[in-house]
Amino acid sequence: MINVRTNDELEIMAEGGRIISPIKDELKKLIIPGAIPKDIDKVAEELILKAGGEPSFKKVKGYDWTTCINVNEGVVHGIPNSIPFKEGDIVKLDIGIFYKGFHNDTAFTVGVGEISGKNKDFLDAGRQALKNSIKKAVAGAHVAEISKIMDETLTKRGYTPVRDLTGHGVGKNLHEEPQIPCYWEGDTGNSQVIPKGATLAIEVIYTQGAPELVLSSDDGWTISTKDGKIAALFEETIAVTDGLPLVLSSPGFKLNEPC
């Protein structure tokens, strides 16, 4: 069952989004050659606490960090470590804020310093897939319509959506119904109908190679591509309305402008 938020609850989530959005902008500035992931994680926690929120991910049992930071073949759930970023790395940062009883979940991918033309195209494809997917999150649509456009946008650009990880509902809990796959196969009408007032964390998770993933045996958290190819991740928390969705975790997000 997809949870529906009241207007008051949506305003709380929008307020949380207005807090996390500039924090993301500050963290992006820190992702430069030589920067240390665990130092960025510390800054992220300090900024969230100073703004009156709590780190969402620290509420996940067994996870002790504010962010997940993954580099190159890392996909999700990477523990912030002490390995400095180097020129050309592709860095994913996933972060959540718990504010007045509700979560916002959001993520971005950036290149460190100068990156190749291929990787610039790779990241552009993910940003476009996210925009296209968010536009499909309207009242009365089916969840699979989001997955379908995400899959089509990525594959037309020559990239591969993952199959083992999904977007999800978000609100009082960090992960709620529905699951929103990154790939599509079959009839969109067989999936759940999205109600007005739903709040969703739409995630574009994709790779330059095959979709198969592996879980690190070293830390039990980090998920990477099995073939070692580069992956990327883009995510926003949105609210479903009668018209275009509201992008809560990035209020300045321009749905109708090119990437």
N, C-alpha and C positions, 0 to 999 in steps of 0.2 A: 504493500500500500504506500502510495506517495503522500507524504505529509503536506498539508496546506497551512501556510502561515497567515495569521491575522495581520491587519494593517500595522498595528503596534509592533508586532514581532518583526515585520519587514523593515520597519523604520530602525529598529535596534540593529538588525543585520546590515542595513545601509550605513549606519553610524560606524559599525565595526569595519566595514569596507573603506569608509573615508579615513580610518586610522591606518589600516594596513597598506593602502595604496602608496602614500608617500614613503612609508618604510621600505617597500620594495624598491622604490626609486633610489633611496639612499644606499641600499645594499648592492644594487647594480653598479654604482660608482666604485664600490670597493673591489669588484672583480677585475683585477688587473694583474699583470705578470708579477710574480713574487708574493702575492697575497696568500694568506693562510686560511683555509676553510673554517677551522675551529675559531679563529679570531672573528671572522664574519658572523658566525653563529652567536658568539658572545654579544656582538653589537646588536644583532637582531633581537635577542632576548631583552637587552637593556632598553631598546626603543619601544618594544611592546609593553613592557612593565611600566615605563615612564608615561605611556599614553593611557594607562588605566586598564589594559587588557592582560591576558595570560597567553602563553604559548600553547596553542592547541595540541601540538605534537607531544608535549610533555605529559599530556593526559592519556596518551597511549601506553598501555602497560608494557614496561620494559624498555621504553624509548626515553632517553634522558637529554635530548637535544631539542632546540627550538626549530631548527631547519633540517631538511634533508638536502645534501649537496652531492651531486654526482658529476663526474668529469668523463668526457669522451664516451667510452662504451658503457659507462654507468647509466642506468635508466631511472630508477627510483630508490628511495629509502636509504640513500648513502649517508653514512655517519660522517659528520664534519671532522676531518682529520688534520694532520700537521704537514701534509705534502703541499708545497707551494704551487700555485697555478703557473703555467708557462705559456709563452706566446703561442697562439694558435689553438689552445685548448677550447673545447666546447663545454660550458658549465651550465648545469641545471640546478636551480635553487627552488625548493618547494617550502612553503611556509603557511602557517595558519594562525589565526587569532581567535581566542575565546573571549567574547565581550558581552557582558550582561546576560549570560546564559546561552549564547548562540555563537556558532563557529562561522568563520570565513576561511576558505581553503583556496590557495592560489599558487601558481608557479610560473617561472619564466626560464628561458634558455638564452644565453649570450655567449659570444665569442670573446676570448681573452686577447686583447691587442688586435693585431691584424690577422684575419682568417682568410682561408682560400675562397675563391669564387664559388666552388662547389658547396662549401659549407654555408656561405651566405644564401645561396639558393635553397639549401636544405632548411635553414631557419625561416626563410621567407615562406616556404610551403607550409610550415607548421603554424605560423601566424595567420596565414590565409585560411587554413583549415579550421582554426579556432573561430575566426569571424563567421565563416560560413555555417559552422555548427551552431553557434549561439543564435544566429538568425532563425534556425529551425525550432528553437525552444519556445514555442508559442502555445497558448492554451488550446487544447483540442488536438494538437499534433501527437504523433506516436513517438516514443523514445527512439525507435529504430530509424526514424527520419534524421535524427542527429547523427547516429552512427553511419548512415548511408552517405551523407554528404561529406563527413569526415574522411571516410574510406575513399570515396571518389576523388576528393581534392588531393589527397596524398598520393594515391596510386597514379593519377594522371601526371604527377610531377616526378614519378619514378621512385617513390619511397614507400615504405612498408609499415602499416599500422600494426601495433602489437596486438596479440589475441588474449594474453593472460592477465592483463590489467585493464581496469575500466575507470571511467568517471562514475559519479554517484550523487545521490541526494546528500544534502548537508543542512544542518540547522542546530537543533539542540544536541545532536550527536554529530561527530565529525564525519561518520559514514552512515548514510541512511539509504533507503530505497528511493529511486530505482538504480540498478547498475546501468551504466551507459557505455557499452562497448565501443572501442575505437574502430572496429571493422564491422562490415555488414554482409549478411548473406540471407537470402530468403525474403519473405513478405513483411513489409514494415507494419502492416495491419495486425500482425500477431503480437506486437509488443504493447506495453502499457500506454494509456492515454495520459498526456501531461495536463494536469489541472492548473487553472489560474491560482497564483499564490504559492506554487511550488518553488523551492529553492534548490538549485542544482550546481554541483561542481563539475563543469564540463572540462574534460582532460583530453588533450591531443598527445598521444604517446606513440612514437614512431621511430623507425631506424633507417639507416642507409643500406641495410642488408636484410638478412632473414629475420622473421619475427620471434624465433625461439630465444628464451631467456634462461639465465641461471642465477641461483641464489648463492651468495658468498658463504663458504664454509668457515671463513675467518671471523666474521662478525655476526652472521645470522640475519642480517638486515639488507645489505646492499644487493640489488638485483641489476644484472648487467646483460648485455647481448651475448648470446652463446658464441657467435662468430667473431666477436671483438670489434664489430663495426660501430660507428658513432650513432648515438641515439639523442633524441630531443624530447622536451616536455613543455607544453603550454597549458595553463589552467586558469579559469576564472570562476568565481561564484556568481551566479545570476539568479534573478527573480523573474518568474513568468508572469506576464501581464496580458491584457487584451491585445496589445500591440507588440512592438519590439521589446525583447527582454531588457531588464535593467541589469547592467554589469555592476554588481555591488562591490566587488573587490578591486575594481579599477574604474571609478566614476567617470573618468575622462576618456574611456575607451570609445573609439569612433567606429561604429559598426558599418557605416556606409561610406567610409573612406578607404582607398586602397592601402595595402600594407607598405 
